[in-house]
Amino acid sequence: MELKCLFQYIVNQLKKGLGTELVVLEELIQQMANVQYTENMTDEQVDAMAGSETLRLQSSLFGSTRNYKVLNKSINKLRDSLLPKDEPKLAIPLLLLIAQHRSKIIINADATYIKMVSEQFDRCHGILLQYAEFLSSAIAPSTYVQLIPPLEDLVYKYHIEPDVAFLIYRPVMRLFRSANGGEACWPLDDNEGESVSYDEMILHGDSSQKSIMWSDLLNTIRTILPAKAWNGLSPELYATFWGLTLYDLHFPKDRYDAEIKKLHENLKQLEDSSDNSSIAISRHKKDKERIQDLLDKLNNESDKHQQHVISVLQRLTREKDKWLSSSPDALKINMEFLQRCIYPRCVLSMQDAVYCATFVQMMHSLGTPFFNTVNHIDVFICKTLQPMICCCTEYEAGRLGRFLHETLKMAYHWKVHWKWSGRITKVLNQCMESKEYMEIRNALIVLTKITSIFPVMRKSGINIEKRVAKLKGDEREDLKVLATGVAAALAARKSSWVSEEEFGMGHLDLKPVPAIPIAGK
């Protein structure tokens, strides 16, 4: 009963425009459901987040130490408090109110400093991501689809931005399947030689009187963006981009293998135990059963995930020709795609940052008509990187840096990398020389995410080192700490920097050093 009252109180406070109590919700979800959102993830953890539920849980900070039976019990209690049988169901109203509050933080900001507004926004956004993840994992899809309003209502009735509306609606999109009785749900391929027509897909599990077709969804999407946006983009590409997740495009084989190996080692330790007391034998038996259960799950989920990615790519291969249309101005196509798709999503979360780079790589590898990957990256780095850095919050800057890192990794050996390297150096130096605190801080944060792969040329590295060295003596403590961490990361890779001549001859050897932990990042 106490939880229901607490949730009602948080809802009432949010209706008044007060979000202070959201920290209580954050703590509840973390402690009771082991769902937490953090920016401080290693590369391995980010990679694991693309995997199955078991892999994500095992790779989380507390995943391997939790009692799964106790965890499931507390998850059910939390879910049932949000979705009781006979009382007001607060799960979705709370979700929508958090999404609305996130938008209002900037509009109604009463803080004196931008830094404070940025921190409030980041905190609320993190709780939104955490709560959305909890709901999508704790509530069965067949129940979720009946609770979530249509996409049109999310955008127009509840005034939620498209990027967050799709975050909420994405699990619903995965319940569209062929109206002709096919079993494969979007985005899986139907495995019958030809992809199901968009118009033939219908939303299953929705108990509303009106059947929702995929074409209805596309019609709603057409209204979300200005008419000129569709001169190059298509609603099909927009729906595909915002509907897919990293799980659909990336199979983290190394992470599955690493966790499976770890569990096998745990089993061996139990078998080699010399403690033969009855208590130890009983405990070991339970531990073996638990570990074996996890092993079976991971092996099954690994196979399923691999087949899932193959199936999704089969569908995308058939549909890619519809995504973009011919335009005399390729720049406009790239700008629309960046503005409507990449930019809003690459700063949503670390996983989304990696997803955006992976999606671009997928479009490139599939040979998507009218999509020029070099032009796309060129527009991103040469025209829009600096304004993006300047207008990000602290956490968004880290995600932008992650997206830049993944993008550079893809294009590391391309000749045009020389131009991009010079431009990035210029942008970062200009930001670090700015008088604006946010620009300096964001540039340093971006640098923390790319130092394992940038700079490449010695000249660029020395220039950046000079700016960073100045900031190490800054009177603002947080900038000093950031600059010190960046300086250490630069020094660690200094020996791998090459001259402009060597760079031009292709003498590049990508050997990223282990990331150096930087306080608060």
C-alpha positions, 0 to 999 in steps of 0.5 A, a space after each residue: 500500500 505504501 508504494 501505491 501512495 508514494 507513486 500517487 504522490 510523485 504523480 501529483 507533484 509532477 502535475 504541479 511541475 515539481 520533479 524533486 521527488 523523482 530521485 525517490 523513484 530512481 532509487 526504488 527502481 535501482 534497488 528493487 528492479 536492478 535497473 539503473 542508468 549510468 554514463 560510467 560504462 566501459 566499452 564492454 558494458 556498452 557492447 553488452 547493452 546490445 545483448 539479451 536481457 540476461 547478458 545485460 543483467 550479467 554485465 550490469 554493475 550488480 547483475 552477477 551479485 543479485 539473488 534472482 528469486 529475490 529480484 523477481 519478487 521485488 520486480 513483481 511488487 514494484 510492477 503490481 504497485 504501478 499496475 494494480 488490478 482495482 485501483 488507478 494504474 499509474 505506470 503510464 501516467 507517471 511515464 508521460 508526466 516524467 517525459 513532459 517534465 523533462 521538456 519543461 525543465 528548460 522552458 521553465 528554468 529558474 536556475 541562475 546558471 546554465 550548468 544547473 539547468 543542464 544538471 536538472 535536465 540530465 537527471 530527469 532524462 536519466 530517470 526517464 530512461 531508467 523508468 522506460 527500461 523498467 516498464 518495457 522489461 517488467 510488463 509483457 508486450 501484450 499488456 504494454 501495447 494496451 496501456 500505451 497511447 497511440 503515437 499520434 496522441 503521444 506527440 499531439 495530445 501529450 506534447 512529447 517530443 518525437 525522440 521521446 515519443 518513439 522511446 515510449 512507443 518503440 516496444 509497441 512497433 515490435 508487435 506489428 506483423 503481417 495481416 495475412 497471418 504471418 508469425 514474424 513481427 516487425 522488424 524480423 523478415 518473414 522468411 518467405 522470399 519477399 518482405 511483407 508490404 508495409 500496408 499489410 502489417 497490422 498491430 497485434 495485441 491492441 484491444 482498441 476497436 480500431 485496427 492500426 495498420 503500419 500505413 496508419 503509423 506512417 501517416 502519423 509520422 508524415 505529420 510529425 515533420 515539416 513537409 520539406 523534410 520528406 523531399 529527401 527522407 521517407 517515412 519508411 526510413 524514419 520509422 525504421 531508424 526510430 523503431 530499431 534498437 542496437 539489439 536489431 543491428 549488432 550481435 555482441 558475440 565477444 560479450 556473450 562468449 566472455 560471460 559464458 566463459 566466466 560462468 563455466 569458470 564459476 562452475 569449475 570452481 564449485 566442482 573443485 571446492 574442497 569443502 565437503 560439509 553438508 552445508 557446503 554441498 547443499 549450497 554448491 548444488 544450488 549455486 550450480 543449478 543457478 549458474 547452469 540455468 544462466 548458462 542455458 539462458 545465455 547460450 539460447 539467447 545468443 543463438 536467438 540474437 544472432 538469428 535475429 540480426 540476420 533476419 532484420 538485415 534481410 528485411 532491411 536489404 529489401 527495404 533500403 531502396 525506399 528509404 531515400 529519394 533522388 535529390 539534386 542537393 545531396 547536402 539537403 538529404 544529409 542535413 535532414 537525416 542528421 537533423 531528424 534522426 541522428 542528432 536527436 537520438 545520438 544524445 539520448 543514451 550511450 547505447 543510442 550513440 553507438 546505435 546511430 553510428 551502427 545504423 549509418 554503417 549498416 546503410 553504408 554496407 547495404 549500399 543504400 541508394 542516394 546515401 553517400 557515407 563520406 558526405 554524411 560524415 563530412 557534414 556532421 564533422 565540418 558543419 555541425 559538430 561545433 554547434 552540437 558541442 556548444 548546445 549539449 548538456 554534460 551527459 549529452 556531450 559524452 554521448 556525442 563524443 561516443 558517437 564521434 568515436 564510433 564514427 571515426 572508428 568506422 572511417 579510420 583508414 579512409 583518406 578523407 580522415 585527414 580533413 576530418 582530423 584537422 577539422 575536429 582539432 580546430 573545433 575542439 581547440 576553439 571550444 577550449 579557448 572559449 570564454 563560455 564554461 559549457 563550451 570548454 567543459 563539453 569539448 573536454 568531455 568529448 575528448 574523453 570519449 575519443 582519445 583512444 582513437 584521436 588525435 592521429 597526427 602528431 601536429 594535432 596532438 601537440 596543439 590539443 595538448 597545449 590547450 589542455 595543459 592550460 586548462 589543467 591550471 584553471 581555477 574551476 575545479 571540475 574543468 581542472 579534473 577533466 583536463 588532467 584526465 584528458 592530458 593523461 589519456 593523450 600522453 598514453 597514446 602519444 607514441 602512436 601519433 604519426 606525422 602528416 607525411 606518414 598519415 598521407 601514406 596510410 601508416 596507421 595502426 589502430 591500437 586503442 589503449 585502455 580507457 583511463 577512468 576520468 572522475 565523474 565521466 
